[in-house]
Amino acid sequence: MAQNQFPPLSQILGIDLEISVVDVGANPIDGDPPYKPLLSAGKARVLGFEPNPEALARLEGAKGPRETYLPHAVGDGRRHTLRLCQAQGMTSLLAPNFTMLDCFHGFSDWAKVIEEVPLDTVRLDDVAAIDRLDYLKIDIQGGELMVFENATRLLADCLVIQTEVEFVPFYVDQPLFGEVDIFLRGQGFLFHRFWPEAGSRALKPMVIENNIYRGLSQLVSADALFIKDFTRLDRLDDGQLLRMATILHDVYQSLDVVLRLLMEHDRRRGTRYSALYMGQDIPLD
């Protein structure tokens, strides 16, 4: 489903709010970030982390007034080795698992380590610049669970997470989707869906349509969405209800969850947000 095919939720409801976004691994190699609609609507403030100097320079050169980027590697607060790989998208604190990578076309070349850089990491919970975390986007090639385990204070009030997850270990001792899911459920989140969908690849030696990037049967990775448990909305305050609804409407078009959040706000405050929302001509395709 395409983004920006209907008005921002703040415009529909006539409300003014700001979403606090934290982006861990903000390297813009995949194009616009998912929260771009919120930035475009002037409804987000972004704090991004990117330890790669070249990527950080690109971010600094293109940023708007609501964006701040820091050169920190986020992790457990300890010293680690950053493995810079042939393809920037494979760079990780973890070592490549060539036993698995060799099963797929291209990955062994992309994951060749060209430099190892010792660096200190920071715990997300220790970053003074984060006064509130509504929406977390994270993509750091296998280090996601380490970040979550050291951000439990901030995750207590976080509403939506978009995180890269893997289904096969492309790195040595890499936590996979199941481990991430278990941990985040323990923090009050539910797995919502993949965005836009899980990615697959064909195992060697098969090539589909003469294209090594063409997937087939084996799922390898995805961006997974986790949201605060919609059966426990009593744990969210009024502002959180509206900010969560805004993220899910403006970015992900999760219209059914948005309606439940607005109905809960109406129940508490006597507003008519759910009626305004249902009165919109919102396309589903």
Buried (B, 14 or more C-beta within 10 A) or exposed (E): EEBEEBBBBBEBBEBEBBBBBBBBBBBBEEEEBBBBBBBBBBBBBBBBBBBBEEBBEBBEEEBEEBBEBBEBBBBBBEEBEBBBBBBBBBBBBBBBBBEBBEBBBEBBEBBBBEEEEEBEBBBBBEBEEBEBBBBBBBBBBBBBBBBBBBBBEBBEBBBBBBBBBBBBBBBBEBBBBEEBBEBBEEBBBBBBBBBEEBBBBBEEEEEEEEEBEBBEEBBBBBBBBBBBBBEEBEEBEEEBBBBBBBBBBBBBBBBEBBBBBBBBBBEEEEBEBBEBBEEEEBEEE
